């Protein structure tokens, strides 16, 4: 389990639960294969892939 705030600055794969505030940097990819709760902030060119459960918001900035 990872608890935010998290700053993702390179391509990252996370297996398990992520909760809290997550900021994904520009041109980075975040893949979470577990459950995500909270807010995900996407910079320009950022991608997110969540094949598991998602409960929260995705905010593009």
mmCIF file of the N, C-alpha and C atoms, coordinates in Angstrom:
data_MODEL
# 
_entry.id   MODEL 
# 
loop_
_atom_site.group_PDB 
_atom_site.id 
_atom_site.type_symbol 
_atom_site.label_atom_id 
_atom_site.label_alt_id 
_atom_site.label_comp_id 
_atom_site.label_asym_id 
_atom_site.label_entity_id 
_atom_site.label_seq_id 
_atom_site.pdbx_PDB_ins_code 
_atom_site.Cartn_x 
_atom_site.Cartn_y 
_atom_site.Cartn_z 
_atom_site.occupancy 
_atom_site.B_iso_or_equiv 
_atom_site.pdbx_formal_charge 
_atom_site.auth_seq_id 
_atom_site.auth_comp_id 
_atom_site.auth_asym_id 
_atom_site.auth_atom_id 
_atom_site.pdbx_PDB_model_num 
ATOM 1   N N  . UNK A 1 1  ? 0.843   -1.191 0.000   1.00 0.00 ? 1  UNK A N  1 
ATOM 2   C CA . UNK A 1 1  ? 0.000   0.000  0.000   1.00 0.00 ? 1  UNK A CA 1 
ATOM 3   C C  . UNK A 1 1  ? 0.879   1.242  0.000   1.00 0.00 ? 1  UNK A C  1 
ATOM 4   N N  . UNK A 1 2  ? 0.557   2.179  -0.860  1.00 0.00 ? 2  UNK A N  1 
ATOM 5   C CA . UNK A 1 2  ? 1.275   3.455  -0.914  1.00 0.00 ? 2  UNK A CA 1 
ATOM 6   C C  . UNK A 1 2  ? 0.291   4.568  -0.592  1.00 0.00 ? 2  UNK A C  1 
ATOM 7   N N  . UNK A 1 3  ? 0.711   5.466  0.278   1.00 0.00 ? 3  UNK A N  1 
ATOM 8   C CA . UNK A 1 3  ? -0.134  6.585  0.677   1.00 0.00 ? 3  UNK A CA 1 
ATOM 9   C C  . UNK A 1 3  ? 0.494   7.878  0.196   1.00 0.00 ? 3  UNK A C  1 
ATOM 10  N N  . UNK A 1 4  ? -0.327  8.726  -0.458  1.00 0.00 ? 4  UNK A N  1 
ATOM 11  C CA . UNK A 1 4  ? 0.160   9.985  -1.019  1.00 0.00 ? 4  UNK A CA 1 
ATOM 12  C C  . UNK A 1 4  ? 0.373   11.034 0.029   1.00 0.00 ? 4  UNK A C  1 
ATOM 13  N N  . UNK A 1 5  ? 0.943   12.145 -0.341  1.00 0.00 ? 5  UNK A N  1 
ATOM 14  C CA . UNK A 1 5  ? 1.136   12.599 -1.721  1.00 0.00 ? 5  UNK A CA 1 
ATOM 15  C C  . UNK A 1 5  ? 2.337   11.935 -2.394  1.00 0.00 ? 5  UNK A C  1 
ATOM 16  N N  . UNK A 1 6  ? 2.140   11.526 -3.650  1.00 0.00 ? 6  UNK A N  1 
ATOM 17  C CA . UNK A 1 6  ? 3.186   10.901 -4.452  1.00 0.00 ? 6  UNK A CA 1 
ATOM 18  C C  . UNK A 1 6  ? 3.450   11.752 -5.687  1.00 0.00 ? 6  UNK A C  1 
ATOM 19  N N  . UNK A 1 7  ? 4.715   11.911 -6.045  1.00 0.00 ? 7  UNK A N  1 
ATOM 20  C CA . UNK A 1 7  ? 5.111   12.586 -7.280  1.00 0.00 ? 7  UNK A CA 1 
ATOM 21  C C  . UNK A 1 7  ? 5.749   11.550 -8.191  1.00 0.00 ? 7  UNK A C  1 
ATOM 22  N N  . UNK A 1 8  ? 5.118   11.269 -9.321  1.00 0.00 ? 8  UNK A N  1 
ATOM 23  C CA . UNK A 1 8  ? 5.625   10.299 -10.288 1.00 0.00 ? 8  UNK A CA 1 
ATOM 24  C C  . UNK A 1 8  ? 6.390   11.072 -11.355 1.00 0.00 ? 8  UNK A C  1 
ATOM 25  N N  . UNK A 1 9  ? 7.701   10.829 -11.463 1.00 0.00 ? 9  UNK A N  1 
ATOM 26  C CA . UNK A 1 9  ? 8.523   11.573 -12.419 1.00 0.00 ? 9  UNK A CA 1 
ATOM 27  C C  . UNK A 1 9  ? 9.124   10.675 -13.501 1.00 0.00 ? 9  UNK A C  1 
ATOM 28  N N  . UNK A 1 10 ? 8.798   9.383  -13.477 1.00 0.00 ? 10 UNK A N  1 
ATOM 29  C CA . UNK A 1 10 ? 9.223   8.477  -14.539 1.00 0.00 ? 10 UNK A CA 1 
ATOM 30  C C  . UNK A 1 10 ? 8.165   7.389  -14.671 1.00 0.00 ? 10 UNK A C  1 
ATOM 31  N N  . UNK A 1 11 ? 8.236   6.590  -15.730 1.00 0.00 ? 11 UNK A N  1 
ATOM 32  C CA . UNK A 1 11 ? 7.254   5.529  -15.941 1.00 0.00 ? 11 UNK A CA 1 
ATOM 33  C C  . UNK A 1 11 ? 7.283   4.578  -14.753 1.00 0.00 ? 11 UNK A C  1 
ATOM 34  N N  . UNK A 1 12 ? 6.105   4.308  -14.181 1.00 0.00 ? 12 UNK A N  1 
ATOM 35  C CA . UNK A 1 12 ? 6.032   3.555  -12.933 1.00 0.00 ? 12 UNK A CA 1 
ATOM 36  C C  . UNK A 1 12 ? 4.900   2.544  -12.977 1.00 0.00 ? 12 UNK A C  1 
ATOM 37  N N  . UNK A 1 13 ? 5.178   1.321  -12.497 1.00 0.00 ? 13 UNK A N  1 
ATOM 38  C CA . UNK A 1 13 ? 4.165   0.279  -12.317 1.00 0.00 ? 13 UNK A CA 1 
ATOM 39  C C  . UNK A 1 13 ? 4.020   0.030  -10.823 1.00 0.00 ? 13 UNK A C  1 
ATOM 40  N N  . UNK A 1 14 ? 2.794   0.058  -10.337 1.00 0.00 ? 14 UNK A N  1 
ATOM 41  C CA . UNK A 1 14 ? 2.529   -0.190 -8.920  1.00 0.00 ? 14 UNK A CA 1 
ATOM 42  C C  . UNK A 1 14 ? 1.507   -1.309 -8.822  1.00 0.00 ? 14 UNK A C  1 
ATOM 43  N N  . UNK A 1 15 ? 1.822   -2.338 -8.034  1.00 0.00 ? 15 UNK A N  1 
ATOM 44  C CA . UNK A 1 15 ? 0.836   -3.389 -7.767  1.00 0.00 ? 15 UNK A CA 1 
ATOM 45  C C  . UNK A 1 15 ? 0.438   -3.269 -6.303  1.00 0.00 ? 15 UNK A C  1 
ATOM 46  N N  . UNK A 1 16 ? -0.839  -3.175 -6.072  1.00 0.00 ? 16 UNK A N  1 
ATOM 47  C CA . UNK A 1 16 ? -1.338  -2.984 -4.720  1.00 0.00 ? 16 UNK A CA 1 
ATOM 48  C C  . UNK A 1 16 ? -2.249  -1.779 -4.667  1.00 0.00 ? 16 UNK A C  1 
ATOM 49  N N  . UNK A 1 17 ? -2.400  -1.217 -3.476  1.00 0.00 ? 17 UNK A N  1 
ATOM 50  C CA . UNK A 1 17 ? -3.330  -0.107 -3.276  1.00 0.00 ? 17 UNK A CA 1 
ATOM 51  C C  . UNK A 1 17 ? -2.591  1.215  -3.210  1.00 0.00 ? 17 UNK A C  1 
ATOM 52  N N  . UNK A 1 18 ? -3.163  2.236  -3.836  1.00 0.00 ? 18 UNK A N  1 
ATOM 53  C CA . UNK A 1 18 ? -2.627  3.596  -3.785  1.00 0.00 ? 18 UNK A CA 1 
ATOM 54  C C  . UNK A 1 18 ? -3.743  4.501  -3.290  1.00 0.00 ? 18 UNK A C  1 
ATOM 55  N N  . UNK A 1 19 ? -3.438  5.322  -2.298  1.00 0.00 ? 19 UNK A N  1 
ATOM 56  C CA . UNK A 1 19 ? -4.447  6.222  -1.763  1.00 0.00 ? 19 UNK A CA 1 
ATOM 57  C C  . UNK A 1 19 ? -3.842  7.600  -1.550  1.00 0.00 ? 19 UNK A C  1 
ATOM 58  N N  . UNK A 1 20 ? -4.657  8.628  -1.712  1.00 0.00 ? 20 UNK A N  1 
ATOM 59  C CA . UNK A 1 20 ? -4.188  9.997  -1.513  1.00 0.00 ? 20 UNK A CA 1 
ATOM 60  C C  . UNK A 1 20 ? -3.975  10.731 -2.818  1.00 0.00 ? 20 UNK A C  1 
ATOM 61  N N  . UNK A 1 21 ? -3.169  11.777 -2.758  1.00 0.00 ? 21 UNK A N  1 
ATOM 62  C CA . UNK A 1 21 ? -2.904  12.652 -3.903  1.00 0.00 ? 21 UNK A CA 1 
ATOM 63  C C  . UNK A 1 21 ? -1.706  12.118 -4.692  1.00 0.00 ? 21 UNK A C  1 
ATOM 64  N N  . UNK A 1 22 ? -1.902  11.940 -5.995  1.00 0.00 ? 22 UNK A N  1 
ATOM 65  C CA . UNK A 1 22 ? -0.841  11.443 -6.873  1.00 0.00 ? 22 UNK A CA 1 
ATOM 66  C C  . UNK A 1 22 ? -0.674  12.430 -8.016  1.00 0.00 ? 22 UNK A C  1 
ATOM 67  N N  . UNK A 1 23 ? 0.545   12.947 -8.200  1.00 0.00 ? 23 UNK A N  1 
ATOM 68  C CA . UNK A 1 23 ? 0.844   13.851 -9.310  1.00 0.00 ? 23 UNK A CA 1 
ATOM 69  C C  . UNK A 1 23 ? 1.740   13.111 -10.300 1.00 0.00 ? 23 UNK A C  1 
ATOM 70  N N  . UNK A 1 24 ? 1.284   13.050 -11.558 1.00 0.00 ? 24 UNK A N  1 
ATOM 71  C CA . UNK A 1 24 ? 2.042   12.370 -12.612 1.00 0.00 ? 24 UNK A CA 1 
ATOM 72  C C  . UNK A 1 24 ? 2.663   13.435 -13.497 1.00 0.00 ? 24 UNK A C  1 
ATOM 73  N N  . UNK A 1 25 ? 3.992   13.417 -13.617 1.00 0.00 ? 25 UNK A N  1 
ATOM 74  C CA . UNK A 1 25 ? 4.725   14.412 -14.390 1.00 0.00 ? 25 UNK A CA 1 
ATOM 75  C C  . UNK A 1 25 ? 4.494   14.275 -15.884 1.00 0.00 ? 25 UNK A C  1 
ATOM 76  N N  . UNK A 1 26 ? 4.913   15.283 -16.625 1.00 0.00 ? 26 UNK A N  1 
ATOM 77  C CA . UNK A 1 26 ? 4.693   15.297 -18.071 1.00 0.00 ? 26 UNK A CA 1 
ATOM 78  C C  . UNK A 1 26 ? 5.454   14.160 -18.746 1.00 0.00 ? 26 UNK A C  1 
ATOM 79  N N  . UNK A 1 27 ? 4.804   13.572 -19.745 1.00 0.00 ? 27 UNK A N  1 
ATOM 80  C CA . UNK A 1 27 ? 5.340   12.468 -20.537 1.00 0.00 ? 27 UNK A CA 1 
ATOM 81  C C  . UNK A 1 27 ? 5.698   11.245 -19.700 1.00 0.00 ? 27 UNK A C  1 
ATOM 82  N N  . UNK A 1 28 ? 5.027   11.049 -18.578 1.00 0.00 ? 28 UNK A N  1 
ATOM 83  C CA . UNK A 1 28 ? 5.227   9.873  -17.731 1.00 0.00 ? 28 UNK A CA 1 
ATOM 84  C C  . UNK A 1 28 ? 3.977   8.999  -17.787 1.00 0.00 ? 28 UNK A C  1 
ATOM 85  N N  . UNK A 1 29 ? 4.167   7.710  -17.511 1.00 0.00 ? 29 UNK A N  1 
ATOM 86  C CA . UNK A 1 29 ? 3.049   6.786  -17.490 1.00 0.00 ? 29 UNK A CA 1 
ATOM 87  C C  . UNK A 1 29 ? 2.983   6.118  -16.124 1.00 0.00 ? 29 UNK A C  1 
ATOM 88  N N  . UNK A 1 30 ? 1.790   6.076  -15.551 1.00 0.00 ? 30 UNK A N  1 
ATOM 89  C CA . UNK A 1 30 ? 1.541   5.405  -14.279 1.00 0.00 ? 30 UNK A CA 1 
ATOM 90  C C  . UNK A 1 30 ? 0.580   4.257  -14.533 1.00 0.00 ? 30 UNK A C  1 
ATOM 91  N N  . UNK A 1 31 ? 0.962   3.064  -14.088 1.00 0.00 ? 31 UNK A N  1 
ATOM 92  C CA . UNK A 1 31 ? 0.096   1.887  -14.202 1.00 0.00 ? 31 UNK A CA 1 
ATOM 93  C C  . UNK A 1 31 ? -0.081  1.305  -12.806 1.00 0.00 ? 31 UNK A C  1 
ATOM 94  N N  . UNK A 1 32 ? -1.333  1.212  -12.375 1.00 0.00 ? 32 UNK A N  1 
ATOM 95  C CA . UNK A 1 32 ? -1.647  0.658  -11.058 1.00 0.00 ? 32 UNK A CA 1 
ATOM 96  C C  . UNK A 1 32 ? -2.530  -0.562 -11.264 1.00 0.00 ? 32 UNK A C  1 
ATOM 97  N N  . UNK A 1 33 ? -2.065  -1.727 -10.813 1.00 0.00 ? 33 UNK A N  1 
ATOM 98  C CA . UNK A 1 33 ? -2.830  -2.955 -11.023 1.00 0.00 ? 33 UNK A CA 1 
ATOM 99  C C  . UNK A 1 33 ? -3.665  -3.334 -9.804  1.00 0.00 ? 33 UNK A C  1 
ATOM 100 N N  . UNK A 1 34 ? -3.833  -2.411 -8.884  1.00 0.00 ? 34 UNK A N  1 
ATOM 101 C CA . UNK A 1 34 ? -4.674  -2.667 -7.714  1.00 0.00 ? 34 UNK A CA 1 
ATOM 102 C C  . UNK A 1 34 ? -5.767  -1.629 -7.613  1.00 0.00 ? 34 UNK A C  1 
ATOM 103 N N  . UNK A 1 35 ? -6.044  -1.209 -6.400  1.00 0.00 ? 35 UNK A N  1 
ATOM 104 C CA . UNK A 1 35 ? -7.107  -0.238 -6.147  1.00 0.00 ? 35 UNK A CA 1 
ATOM 105 C C  . UNK A 1 35 ? -6.521  1.154  -5.965  1.00 0.00 ? 35 UNK A C  1 
ATOM 106 N N  . UNK A 1 36 ? -7.204  2.164  -6.506  1.00 0.00 ? 36 UNK A N  1 
ATOM 107 C CA . UNK A 1 36 ? -6.764  3.553  -6.367  1.00 0.00 ? 36 UNK A CA 1 
ATOM 108 C C  . UNK A 1 36 ? -7.909  4.368  -5.769  1.00 0.00 ? 36 UNK A C  1 
ATOM 109 N N  . UNK A 1 37 ? -7.609  5.110  -4.697  1.00 0.00 ? 37 UNK A N  1 
ATOM 110 C CA . UNK A 1 37 ? -8.570  6.057  -4.142  1.00 0.00 ? 37 UNK A CA 1 
ATOM 111 C C  . UNK A 1 37 ? -7.874  7.399  -4.006  1.00 0.00 ? 37 UNK A C  1 
ATOM 112 N N  . UNK A 1 38 ? -8.593  8.465  -4.258  1.00 0.00 ? 38 UNK A N  1 
ATOM 113 C CA . UNK A 1 38 ? -8.011  9.800  -4.138  1.00 0.00 ? 38 UNK A CA 1 
ATOM 114 C C  . UNK A 1 38 ? -7.987  10.525 -5.465  1.00 0.00 ? 38 UNK A C  1 
ATOM 115 N N  . UNK A 1 39 ? -7.134  11.541 -5.551  1.00 0.00 ? 39 UNK A N  1 
ATOM 116 C CA . UNK A 1 39 ? -7.052  12.378 -6.745  1.00 0.00 ? 39 UNK A CA 1 
ATOM 117 C C  . UNK A 1 39 ? -5.754  12.111 -7.493  1.00 0.00 ? 39 UNK A C  1 
ATOM 118 N N  . UNK A 1 40 ? -5.865  12.055 -8.820  1.00 0.00 ? 40 UNK A N  1 
ATOM 119 C CA . UNK A 1 40 ? -4.700  11.910 -9.688  1.00 0.00 ? 40 UNK A CA 1 
ATOM 120 C C  . UNK A 1 40 ? -4.619  13.156 -10.547 1.00 0.00 ? 40 UNK A C  1 
ATOM 121 N N  . UNK A 1 41 ? -3.507  13.863 -10.451 1.00 0.00 ? 41 UNK A N  1 
ATOM 122 C CA . UNK A 1 41 ? -3.270  15.077 -11.234 1.00 0.00 ? 41 UNK A CA 1 
ATOM 123 C C  . UNK A 1 41 ? -2.351  14.710 -12.393 1.00 0.00 ? 41 UNK A C  1 
ATOM 124 N N  . UNK A 1 42 ? -2.817  14.945 -13.626 1.00 0.00 ? 42 UNK A N  1 
ATOM 125 C CA . UNK A 1 42 ? -2.043  14.608 -14.819 1.00 0.00 ? 42 UNK A CA 1 
ATOM 126 C C  . UNK A 1 42 ? -1.475  15.865 -15.452 1.00 0.00 ? 42 UNK A C  1 
ATOM 127 N N  . UNK A 1 43 ? -0.169  15.885 -15.663 1.00 0.00 ? 43 UNK A N  1 
ATOM 128 C CA . UNK A 1 43 ? 0.466   16.973 -16.402 1.00 0.00 ? 43 UNK A CA 1 
ATOM 129 C C  . UNK A 1 43 ? 0.289   16.698 -17.898 1.00 0.00 ? 43 UNK A C  1 
ATOM 130 N N  . UNK A 1 44 ? 0.703   17.638 -18.713 1.00 0.00 ? 44 UNK A N  1 
ATOM 131 C CA . UNK A 1 44 ? 0.566   17.506 -20.165 1.00 0.00 ? 44 UNK A CA 1 
ATOM 132 C C  . UNK A 1 44 ? 1.380   16.299 -20.659 1.00 0.00 ? 44 UNK A C  1 
ATOM 133 N N  . UNK A 1 45 ? 0.750   15.436 -21.419 1.00 0.00 ? 45 UNK A N  1 
ATOM 134 C CA . UNK A 1 45 ? 1.415   14.269 -21.976 1.00 0.00 ? 45 UNK A CA 1 
ATOM 135 C C  . UNK A 1 45 ? 1.480   13.073 -21.036 1.00 0.00 ? 45 UNK A C  1 
ATOM 136 N N  . UNK A 1 46 ? 0.953   13.192 -19.837 1.00 0.00 ? 46 UNK A N  1 
ATOM 137 C CA . UNK A 1 46 ? 0.974   12.087 -18.876 1.00 0.00 ? 46 UNK A CA 1 
ATOM 138 C C  . UNK A 1 46 ? -0.153  11.101 -19.181 1.00 0.00 ? 46 UNK A C  1 
ATOM 139 N N  . UNK A 1 47 ? 0.084   9.829  -18.845 1.00 0.00 ? 47 UNK A N  1 
ATOM 140 C CA . UNK A 1 47 ? -0.909  8.785  -19.064 1.00 0.00 ? 47 UNK A CA 1 
ATOM 141 C C  . UNK A 1 47 ? -1.087  7.987  -17.785 1.00 0.00 ? 47 UNK A C  1 
ATOM 142 N N  . UNK A 1 48 ? -2.295  7.479  -17.598 1.00 0.00 ? 48 UNK A N  1 
ATOM 143 C CA . UNK A 1 48 ? -2.559  6.623  -16.444 1.00 0.00 ? 48 UNK A CA 1 
ATOM 144 C C  . UNK A 1 48 ? -3.363  5.415  -16.910 1.00 0.00 ? 48 UNK A C  1 
ATOM 145 N N  . UNK A 1 49 ? -3.017  4.242  -16.389 1.00 0.00 ? 49 UNK A N  1 
ATOM 146 C CA . UNK A 1 49 ? -3.694  2.998  -16.732 1.00 0.00 ? 49 UNK A CA 1 
ATOM 147 C C  . UNK A 1 49 ? -4.034  2.287  -15.422 1.00 0.00 ? 49 UNK A C  1 
ATOM 148 N N  . UNK A 1 50 ? -5.329  2.108  -15.176 1.00 0.00 ? 50 UNK A N  1 
ATOM 149 C CA . UNK A 1 50 ? -5.771  1.475  -13.936 1.00 0.00 ? 50 UNK A CA 1 
ATOM 150 C C  . UNK A 1 50 ? -6.712  0.328  -14.301 1.00 0.00 ? 50 UNK A C  1 
ATOM 151 N N  . UNK A 1 51 ? -6.190  -0.891 -14.474 1.00 0.00 ? 51 UNK A N  1 
ATOM 152 C CA . UNK A 1 51 ? -7.077  -2.012 -14.779 1.00 0.00 ? 51 UNK A CA 1 
ATOM 153 C C  . UNK A 1 51 ? -7.866  -2.499 -13.563 1.00 0.00 ? 51 UNK A C  1 
ATOM 154 N N  . UNK A 1 52 ? -7.517  -2.043 -12.383 1.00 0.00 ? 52 UNK A N  1 
ATOM 155 C CA . UNK A 1 52 ? -8.232  -2.431 -11.161 1.00 0.00 ? 52 UNK A CA 1 
ATOM 156 C C  . UNK A 1 52 ? -9.344  -1.457 -10.829 1.00 0.00 ? 52 UNK A C  1 
ATOM 157 N N  . UNK A 1 53 ? -9.666  -1.358 -9.556  1.00 0.00 ? 53 UNK A N  1 
ATOM 158 C CA . UNK A 1 53 ? -10.753 -0.494 -9.090  1.00 0.00 ? 53 UNK A CA 1 
ATOM 159 C C  . UNK A 1 53 ? -10.268 0.937  -8.899  1.00 0.00 ? 53 UNK A C  1 
ATOM 160 N N  . UNK A 1 54 ? -11.112 1.903  -9.273  1.00 0.00 ? 54 UNK A N  1 
ATOM 161 C CA . UNK A 1 54 ? -10.763 3.314  -9.123  1.00 0.00 ? 54 UNK A CA 1 
ATOM 162 C C  . UNK A 1 54 ? -11.914 4.054  -8.467  1.00 0.00 ? 54 UNK A C  1 
ATOM 163 N N  . UNK A 1 55 ? -11.613 4.787  -7.401  1.00 0.00 ? 55 UNK A N  1 
ATOM 164 C CA . UNK A 1 55 ? -12.615 5.597  -6.714  1.00 0.00 ? 55 UNK A CA 1 
ATOM 165 C C  . UNK A 1 55 ? -11.968 6.942  -6.416  1.00 0.00 ? 55 UNK A C  1 
ATOM 166 N N  . UNK A 1 56 ? -12.249 7.942  -7.220  1.00 0.00 ? 56 UNK A N  1 
ATOM 167 C CA . UNK A 1 56 ? -11.637 9.251  -7.012  1.00 0.00 ? 56 UNK A CA 1 
ATOM 168 C C  . UNK A 1 56 ? -11.857 10.158 -8.199  1.00 0.00 ? 56 UNK A C  1 
ATOM 169 N N  . UNK A 1 57 ? -10.887 11.044 -8.427  1.00 0.00 ? 57 UNK A N  1 
ATOM 170 C CA . UNK A 1 57 ? -10.968 12.019 -9.515  1.00 0.00 ? 57 UNK A CA 1 
ATOM 171 C C  . UNK A 1 57 ? -9.667  12.019 -10.292 1.00 0.00 ? 57 UNK A C  1 
ATOM 172 N N  . UNK A 1 58 ? -9.784  12.302 -11.596 1.00 0.00 ? 58 UNK A N  1 
ATOM 173 C CA . UNK A 1 58 ? -8.605  12.556 -12.422 1.00 0.00 ? 58 UNK A CA 1 
ATOM 174 C C  . UNK A 1 58 ? -8.692  14.000 -12.872 1.00 0.00 ? 58 UNK A C  1 
ATOM 175 N N  . UNK A 1 59 ? -7.659  14.762 -12.573 1.00 0.00 ? 59 UNK A N  1 
ATOM 176 C CA . UNK A 1 59 ? -7.631  16.190 -12.875 1.00 0.00 ? 59 UNK A CA 1 
ATOM 177 C C  . UNK A 1 59 ? -6.484  16.451 -13.843 1.00 0.00 ? 59 UNK A C  1 
ATOM 178 N N  . UNK A 1 60 ? -6.804  17.040 -14.993 1.00 0.00 ? 60 UNK A N  1 
ATOM 179 C CA . UNK A 1 60 ? -5.765  17.394 -15.970 1.00 0.00 ? 60 UNK A CA 1 
ATOM 180 C C  . UNK A 1 60 ? -5.360  18.829 -15.752 1.00 0.00 ? 60 UNK A C  1 
ATOM 181 N N  . UNK A 1 61 ? -4.057  19.071 -15.717 1.00 0.00 ? 61 UNK A N  1 
ATOM 182 C CA . UNK A 1 61 ? -3.586  20.440 -15.521 1.00 0.00 ? 61 UNK A CA 1 
ATOM 183 C C  . UNK A 1 61 ? -2.594  20.819 -16.581 1.00 0.00 ? 61 UNK A C  1 
# 
